[in-house]
Amino acid sequence: MFMQAILRYTTSTSSRQLISICKTKSFSLKSRSLSSIMSEPGAAKKQQKGKKKDKSGGGGKAPAQPLELDPLPEYIQTRIDLFDRLKAEYDEQLAAKTPSAIKITLPDGKVVEGQSWRTTPYEVACGISQGLADNAVIAKVNGVLWDLDRPLEEDTSLAVLKFDNDEGQQVFWHSSAHMLGEAMERHYGGCLCYGPPIENGFYYDMFLEGRQVSSNEFKSLNDLVRKIQKEKQPFVRLEMTKEDLLKMFEYNEFKKRIINEKIHTPTTTVYRCGPLIDLCRGPHVRHTGKVKSFDVIKNSATYWEGKADAESLQRIYGISFPDTKQMKEWKHFQEEAAKRDHRKIGREQELYFFHEWSPGCGFFLPKGTFIYNKLIGFIKDEYRKRGYQEVISPNVFNSRLWEQSGHWQHYAENMFSFDSEKEKFCLKPMNCPGHCLIFDHRIRSWRELPYRMADFGILHRNELSGTLSGLTRVRRFVQDDAHIFCPQELIQQEIAGVLDFLQTVYGVLGFTYKLELSTRPKKYLGDIEVWNNAEKQLEETLNEFGEPWKLNPEDGAFYGPKIDIIIQDALRRSHQCATIQLDFQLPIRFNLKYQSADGTEKRPVIIHRAILGSVERLMAVITESYGGKWPFWISPRQAMVIPIGPAFNEYANEVKKQIFEAGFNCDSNIDDGETMNKKIRNAQLAQYNFILVVGEKERENQTVNVRTRDNHVHGERSIVAVIERFQHLDTTKMLKSEEAF
């Protein structure tokens, strides 16, 4: 799901300065202009025909604005001229290189011959099969993503990736973002900023003077992209010096910032497709014709690099696929996801809501609070079984704590802070520094370790208003947060315990998951031997755990390696909730020690871990995954008692009382203005797990007639038997409790 950012369009002093830089000047482009296109025979008829019913997907009727600016911005031709000159120089250099024989090793171990500076991955793929070459998105050369048409330079291990590969998918969407960027330049002018692939698609940001992007313009963008697709514009890579880059992008203040602030090498690359030339590491698909299905799906406002005091930008999101069937499946999936939107279900089932006077903070109503507390209660029950000790730590700390922990230097702008008695205080955004104070408040013995410290304290993070989205991105939340203080030799034991913990919890919630081990980054702190030992223990633990896992080299935090847990919900969407993180640095910052068995002082390792993660975020995930059809153990509406007529209202209330006093959520509907069938139907729509119908026979026998929200009839049962069965369902936490009744 993409997050809508609804921000006010503001023009800061720096924005006003940029307006003069990003003016779109007219020029005569060598490629076809709007006037030349319209002068073609039959063009007027085509334009008239285009006014018929829109079948292009995103957006409604076409806007009054022209499809393309005519003339196009002057910077486009200036950019092309510089690119063409430098590309010609590069081609001469490439042609002058003397090729030599190289060996190309394929994934199956087969070795084929090639020539350095001549043979390309695409040519190798064609030699294997034309089908492989046609479906290839990108190559991987010696473990590095590589353009299919870029010549190989040395002996190589070569793999060809398709769209079904995660890396291939990201490259495909990155290339699609460039196609969107080209359409945006041709339609709006303006200054392009960032255009990355994201989890489900891509977006492009643009600084646009005096104009807001409208959903009515999506059709124009889609029409332009269709032209770009048909032209099969090749993606062309070129390495350039910083000096030449600054000349090429002198019209774009944002690109100049990236070049000056983010590029620390003498050269970097740009990619060209059609008239678009963009600062980009790449790689990309071979040409724009590879993107068979494309749709602009939404737009929003944002800030440059997410900073609220920076310029306001226009963001446009898109999605694309290598065939139209996948696009149809995706759109069907989005329709289903919209029905399950947790904000919609939260309102309809009276679980939670949001208010503008407390942005980013959920208001949990009684039934939503029941679910919230059941989740926390579930974790607390597991804590008791697994040797965790719960603590309560303060919500407010002096900023000196965060300076010592290192968070103040890197995270201060995301913390809510205030002054009191000439001191600065902050609402805590995480629990770990406070837990260090608890550990350190007295001398610790090795006999106390591992010390598994759990906390359900309220956390606050000052997220930008434009990033807030229901319960998935909030400012106030609770984590099932715990920190395990242990000796290095117990890391493997404790990680194994945490993995078993998450397997139990996710099994109950009905989630499948993937495990990823992220290892030492290039910029790390601490002794490399400590890192190597910790990574070895994590790897051995994952192997013993028995579930598949993937290695993410150099993707750990600077203070320790980590295991990322990616869950999948009922709609096969991925979410990261749980985390397991080793930390060697926080114990050093707080000088944490314990007395070892031999009497010497030693430093513990901290394992940060959360299973649910943010309880608010998990509430959103399970609301959508279950579609509002809550499993019995966590359901706020477990049973509804319905009398067949007014004469049995009293007995209905008696049944309700017995079940309620047994600890279950039970209501009765004794509204005489509704028929029995209507009451049953309303209870089913409200997602009551069980509907208990009572009449004369049931009153005499002290029974109820049981049916489910899916209209499965279980028949007559005694009240005692129903309560016993409810207790069993609550204890076992069955997902399909209605069927198992």
N, C-alpha and C positions, 0 to 999 in steps of 0.2 A: 504494500500500500504506500502511495506517495503522500507526503504531508503537505497540506495546503498552508501557505504562508500568507496571512492577510495583514498587510502593513500599510500605513499611510505613506503616500508618495510625498517625500520632503526634499527640498532642494537646499543643500548646505552650501557654504561658501565655496568648498572645493568642487561641488557639483556645478556651480555657476561658472567656475573657471574651466571645467571640462567642456562645457557647452561650446565654447569658442573653438576648442581643439577638435571636437567630434562633429563639427558642421559637415554636412554632406554636400560637397561641391559637385557640380555637373561636369561631364566630360564625354568624349566620344569613345565608347568601348569597341574594341575590335570584334568582339562577339556580338551576337544579335541583340539589338535593343528592342524595347516594346514597340516602337513605331515600325521597325523593320518587320517584326513578327506580324503586326496587324496589316501590313501592306501585301502580305502573301495572298495568293488566290484562295478564296474560300475561308479566309480567316474570320470575316464578319459572321458567316454562317456558323462556324465553330463556336464563336463567342455567344451567338444567340442560342445555340443548342445547349451551351453550358448553363443556361439559365433554368433549365428543367430541373426536376427534383434532384437534390443533392444526394449522391450515394458515396461520398468520399469519406465518411466517418465523422471525425471531430468537427465541431462547429456547426452553425446553422446556415442561414443565408449568407451569400457572399457580401462583403462590405463594399462601401462606395469607393474605397481607395483602389487605385490601379493594382493589377497583379504584380507588376514590377515597376520600380522607379525608372523614369525615363527623362533624362539620362541617369545612369547609375552613379554612385558616389565616385568622385575622382580618385580616391585612394586605391580603388580596385585595380585600375590600369597601372598606376604607379607601382603597385605591389607586383603585378604580373611582369612588368618590364624588368625589374630588379631580379625577380626569380628566374626569368628566361635567360638573362645574361649569366647569372651564377651557375645555372643548371648546364648551360652549354660548356662552361669552363670545366665543370665536374665531369661531364661526359667525355671530354677530351682527355682528362686525367685517367679516367677509367679505361678508355680505349688504349691508352699508352701502357697500361700495366701488362706485364708478361704473365700469361696464365701458366699454371703448373698443375700436374696431376694431383688430385686429392681423393681420399676415400670417404665415402658417405655411408655411415652405419645406420640402418633402419631399426625400428623398435623390435623386430623379430630376429635381429642379429645379422641379417643379410647385409652385405657390403656391396655398394655400387660405385663405379668410377665417375669422376667428374673433373671439372677444371676450375681452379680458383679464379675469381673475378668474372666468370662467365656462366657457370651452371647455377640455375636458380632452384629453389625448393619446388616451384610449380612444375618445372621441367622434370624433376625427379618423380613427382606425383603422377604426372602424365605417363611416365615410363612404367609405373606400377599399374594404374588403371585410370581411364578417363573419368570414370565415375568418382573416384577418390579426388581427382583434381578438380572436378566440377563442384563437389560438395565441400572442398576445403575452405576454411575461413582464414587460417593463419598457420604459419610454421613455427616449430620450436627447434632452435639450433643450439646445440650444446647447453640446453636448459634455458635458453633465452628466446623470448618471442621475437619472430623475424618475419618481415614481409615476404610473401610468396614469390614476388618478382625481384627481390633483392639478391644479387649474386652472392654465393658462398665464398668465404675467404680462405678457408683452411680445412684440414681434416675435421669431419663433423659427425656428430650424432644428430639425426634428423627425425622429427615426428611431425605429422600433419594433423592439425586439430580441426574438428568440425564444430557446428553450432551447439551440439549436445555436450560439448566440453565447457566447463565453467570459464576457463580463460578464453576459449574461442567465442563464447557468448559476449564477454566483456569487450573484446576487440570489435565484434560485429556491431554492438551498440555504440561503441566509441566512433566508429566510422559513420554510423547513422546520425550521431550528434553533429558531425562535420557537415553532413548533407542538410540537416536542419539549419546549421549556422549559415550555410550558403544561401538557403531560402530566406532566412531572416535578413541578411545583408541586402539581397535583391529586392525584398519587399519593404523593409523599414529603413535601411541605411544604418546609422548608429554605430556603436563600438561594441564588438563582441568581447566577452570576458572569459569565463570558464565554461567548458562544455564537456563534462565527463560522463562516462557510463555510470549507472547506479544499479541497485539490486534488480530492479525491474524496468529496464529501459535506459533513458538518458535525459539530459536537459541541456539547455544553453542559456546563459545569462547575457543580457545586452544592456548597455547604457543607452537610453533613448531619450532624446530631447523633445519635450513638449508633447508627448504622445503616450498613451497607455495601450498596451496590448489588449485586444478584445477577443473573446471566444468566437465572435463572428468572422474573425480573420483566419481561423484555423483552416478553412477551406482553401483560401489563397495559398497558404503555406503548403498544404498537401498537394495542391495543383502544381506548385513549383517543384516540389520534391519528385512528383511523377515525371516531370520533364528531366530532372537530374538523373533519375533512374534510367530512363530511356536512352539518355546520352552515353551511358556506361563510362562516365568520367573516370580515368585511372587515378588512383591515389599515388602521388609521386613524392618520394622522400628526398630531402636535400639538407645537407649539413651546412650551417652558416656560422660566421663569427658573431660575437656580441655586437660589434660595430655595425655590421650589415643588418643585423636584426633590429637595432635601434633606428636605422634608416628606414627599413621596411615598415616598421610599426610606429613611425613618428606621429601619425595621426591619432593613435590610440594610447591614451595615458595609462590605461589599465595594463595593456601588454607591456608597456615600458616599465611599469612597476614590477611585473613578473620577471622581466629580463634583468633588471637592476638588483632586485632583492632575492630572487629565488635561483638564478642560474649562477653557479660558482665554477663553471668550466669555461675554457676559451671559446668553445663552440657548442652548439646544440642544433636540434633539427626542427624543420618546418615540414608540413605536408600540404600538398596542393590537390584539390579536386575541382575541376572547372575553374571559375574565377576566384574561388576561395583559397587563400593561403593562410595557414594558421600555425602559430607556435605550438609544437606538439612533439612528444617523444615517440608517439606511434606505438606499435605498428598498426596497419590497417588492412582491410580486405583489398582485393586486387582492383576492383572498380565499383562504381555506384550501382551497376546493374545487378550486383549480388544481393542487394536489399530488395526483395520482391514485394514485401508488404510493409507499409509505413503509415503511421497515423499520429498526428498531433493530438494529445489527449487533455492537456490543461495548461493553465498559466497561473503565475502568482507574482508577487513582488518579493524582493529580498534586498539585502544589503551587500555591498562589496565585502567579500570574505567573511560574511556573517557579522560584521561589526556595526552596531546600531548607530554609531556616530559617523559612518562612512556613507558613500553615495548610494542612493536607491537605484536598484536595477530591476529590469523586467526578466522574468524567468519563464521559459517555455519548455514543457515536458513532451516527450514523445516515446513511442514504442515501435519496434520493427521486428520482422522475422524473415527468414529465407524462403518462406512459402505462405500462401494465403490461408491454408488450412490452420496453421499455427495461430495466425491472427484471429480467426474465428473462434478457436478454442480459448484464446486469451480473453476475448471480449465476453464470451459466455462466463468464463471464470470471474471476470470483473463484476458482471451482473449478479452472480451468486454472492460474491464478497460484499457487494453493496447491501444486499438483503441482510447480511450478517454483521454489518457495521456495529461495533459495540456501542457507539453513541446512540444509534437508533434503537437498539435493543434495550439499552440502559434507560432510555425515556419510556419506551413502551411497557417495560416490566417494572418500572419504578425502582430501579436499582441505584442509579446515581445520575447527577446532572452537573452542569457547569454554569458559572455566573461571571459576567464581565467585571464585577467588583473584586473577584479573587481569581485572576487568570492563572491557568495552569494548576489549579487546585480542585480536586473532585469533591462534590458534596455527596456523601454516601447516605442513602435513605435506609430505613430499617431492613428491607430485604437484601439490598446490596451489602449492608454491614454484616448480615448473617453470613453471606458467602465469604466476605473478607475475613471474618473471624474464624470460619471453618478452615480456611487455608492456613492461617497462622496457627490454629489449634492442631492441625495435622502435623505441621513442622515441629511444634512444641512436643507432641507425643513422640515423634522420632528422636528429638533431642534427648529425651529422658532415656530412651533405649540405647542411645549411642554415646552417652557420656559427655554431653555438652552441658555447660553451666550458663544460665541466663543472667545477664547483668542489665542494669539501667544506668545510662550515662547522660550527662547534661546535654541540653540542646544548644546552649550558648557558651562559647569559649572566647577567651582573649586572643587577639590576632597573633600573639607571640607563640601560641601552640602551633598555628599553621605555618609560621615562619620556621619553627624548628622541624616540622614534618616535611617542609619543602613545598607544600601546597600553595602557600601564599605567593611564592615567586612565579608559579605557573598557572594558578587557578583563581586568583583573587577576584577577577572580573566576573566569575561565575558564582561568587558567594554573596549572600545578603549580609551586609555589615552596617554597623552603626556606632556612634560615639557615645560613651557614657563616662562621666567623671574624668575627662581628658584621656581616656583609653579607648582603643578600638576593639569592638567585639563582633563576632560573626555567628550566624546560625550555622550549625555544622552541616556540611554537604556529604560527609562520610563519617564512619565510626572509628576507623583504624587508629588515628592519633589518640583519641580518648581511651581506647582499649590499651594502648601502650602505657598510658598513665596508670590505669588499673593494674596492669602487670607489674609496674615498677614501684608501686606504693609501699612495698615491703620486699625483703629478701626472698627470693624463690629458690626452692630446692628441686633437684632433678626428679625427686619422687612425685612432684606435682605435674610433671610433664608427661605426655602432652596436655597442655591447658587449653581446652576447647571453649572459647568465650563467645557467647551468642547475645545478640542485641536486636530488639525490634524498635529502636529509637526512630523518631521522626526526623527526616532529612529534608533539607531545602537546597535547591540549586537555582541560580538566577539564569534560567534559560531565556534566550531571546524570544520575544512574544511571537515572532513569525515562525518559530520552530515548534511551538506548542501544538499538540494534536491529541485531543481526547485524553485517555489515560495512558497512551503510549509514550507521550513526551510531556512531563509535568514539572512543576516547580516544588511541589510538596509531595513526599512519598515515604514509604517504609520498605526496607529491605529485610529479608530473612538473613541478616548479615552475621557472619561469624569469623573469628580469627583464631587460628590454631597456633599456639606458641610451642615449638617442639625442637629437639636436637636435630642436627642434620641427618643423623643415622636413622631417624624415624620418619623421614619424609615419605618414603615409599609406603610404609604402613598407613600413614594418615591419608595420603592421596587415594590409596585403595579404599579406605573407609568412605571418603567423600564420593568416589565413583559409585560405590554400592548405594550410598544415600540417594544420589540423583537417579539411579536406575529404579529404585523403589518408588520415588515420588513421581517420576515421569511415567512409570508403568501405571500407577493409579490414575493419573490425569489423562492417559491415553495418547501420549506423545512418543513418536520415534525421534531419534536424535543422531547427530554426527559429532565426532570428537576430532579436534585439531590441536596438535602440539606446536606451539610457537616458541622458537629457540632464540638464543642470544643475538641481539641486534648488533650492528656495527658500532653504534655508540652505546656502550654499556658501562656500568659501574661495578666495581668489585673484582675479586680474584678469579681469574679464568678457570682455575682448578675447581673452585667452588661451583661455578657455573656448569662445568663439564660433569661433575659428580651429580648435581641436581638434575640435569637433563637426562643423564643415564638412568637415574632412579625413576623419573617420570616415564621414560620410554619403556622401561621394564614393567612398570605398573600397568601401563596401557596394554602391553602385550599380554600380561597375565589376566587382565580384565576380560579379554576375549572379544571385544567389540571392534569393528574396523575403525581405524583412525588415519588421519592424514598429517603429514609434516608440513609446517609452515616455517621454512628456514628464515632466520633473522627477523622474525615478526614478534618476538617477545617484548615486554616492557624493559626499559633501561635498568630496572631494579631486580628483574628476575624472569625466568621462563614461565609460561602459562599454558593451561589447557582451556580452549574455547569449546563450549557445548552449544551446538546449533540444533534447536528442536524444530520439528515439522508438525503443523496442525492438520486438522481434517481437510483443509483445502490445499494441502501440500505446500503451504507457505513457510518460509524459514524465519525463525526468530532466535535471537541470542538472549537468553535470560540468565542461565547459570554461568558461573565463572569459577575457575580454580587458578590462583595466582601465587607463585612463590615470591617472597620479598626478603632480600638480603640487606636492603638499605635502611628501612625504617628501624630495625633493631639497633643499627649503628647510630642513627640520628638521635635516638632516645637513650643510647647507651644501656640497652637492656642486657641483663646478665642473670645467670642462675648458678647455684652451687652444684657442681657435678659430683659424682660418686667418689671421686678421688680428692675432693676438697678444693679443686681449682675452680675459678670462675670461667664460665663459657657463655657464648652468645647464642641465643635461640634464633631459629628461622621462623618467620611468620608466613602462614598459609592463609591468604584471603580467600574466602569461599562464600558463595551464595547459591542456593538451589532454585528457589523461585525467582531470585533477583528482586526487582521492584515488584511489590505485591500489586500495585496499581497497574503496572504494565502487564503482569500475568493475568490480572482480571480482564483486561482488554482482550488478551490472546485467547483465554478460555471462553469468554463470552462469544467471540466470533467462531472459534473452533466448534463449540457445541451448538452454535446457532440459537442460543437461548433455551435449548432443551437440556436443562441441568441434570446430571446424574443424581440419583436420590440422596446420596450422603451429603451433597453440597447444595441441594435445591432449596430455595426459599419458599417454594410452594410444593410441599410433599404430598398432601392429600386434601381433597375437597369432599365433604359429605353433602349429599343431595337427597332430600326427601321426595318421594313420588307425589306427595300432596301435602297440604297444610296440616292435616291430622297427624303428620309424623315429624313436624318441625321440632317438637320437644325432644324426641328420640335422636334426631339428627344432632342437636346441640349436645346431648348427653354423650354421643359417640365422639364428637369433636373434642369434648372436654377430656375424655379418657385418653385419647391419642395425644392431645396437646400436653397433658400432664406426664405422659410417658417420655416427653422430650422431643416431639416432632412438630413440624409446622403443619397445622391442620386448620382448615376453615370450613364453615358450613354456609350454604346458600339457602336461606329460608324466605327469599323474596317471592311472595305469592303472585306477583305480577308477571312472572316468567314461567313458561312451561318446563317440565322436567327435561325434555330433549334440548331446549335452549340452554338450560343450566349446564347440562353435560357438555354441550358444544363449547360454551364459553369457558368452562374449566379446562377443556382440552386446548383451546387456543391460548389460554393463559399459562399453559405448560405445567399444570398440576400433574405430578407423576402418576398419581392414582386417584380415581373418582370412586367414591364409596356411596352406592345408592341404597337407600333404606325405605322400607314399607312395612306393611302389616306382618308379613312372615319374618322379616329381619328383626322387628321389635320383639316378637314373641320368642325368637330363638337367640336373642342377643348377638346378632350377626350383622354383617354388611355384605352387599353384593359388589365385588371388586372388578373394575375395569381400568384400563390405562389411557393415557393421553393419545395413544395411537390406536385406540378402540379395540384393544385385545381384551377379551372378557375372561377373567379368572374364576368367576362364579362366587358362590356364597362361602364366606369364611367367618369364624367367630372373631369378636373384637380382640380377644386375648391372642389368637393365632396371628391376626394382622399385626399387632404390636410386636410380637416375637419375631415375625418376619421382617418388619421394619428395622428392628434392632440388629438383625443379621445383615441386612443390606447396608446399614450405617457402619457397622464394624468392618465388613469386608470391602466396602467402597467399590462395589461393582459399577462398571460403566453402563451396562445394559440391564439395569435393575428391574425394569418393567417386565422384560422377557423372563428373567430368572425368578420372578415372584412365585 
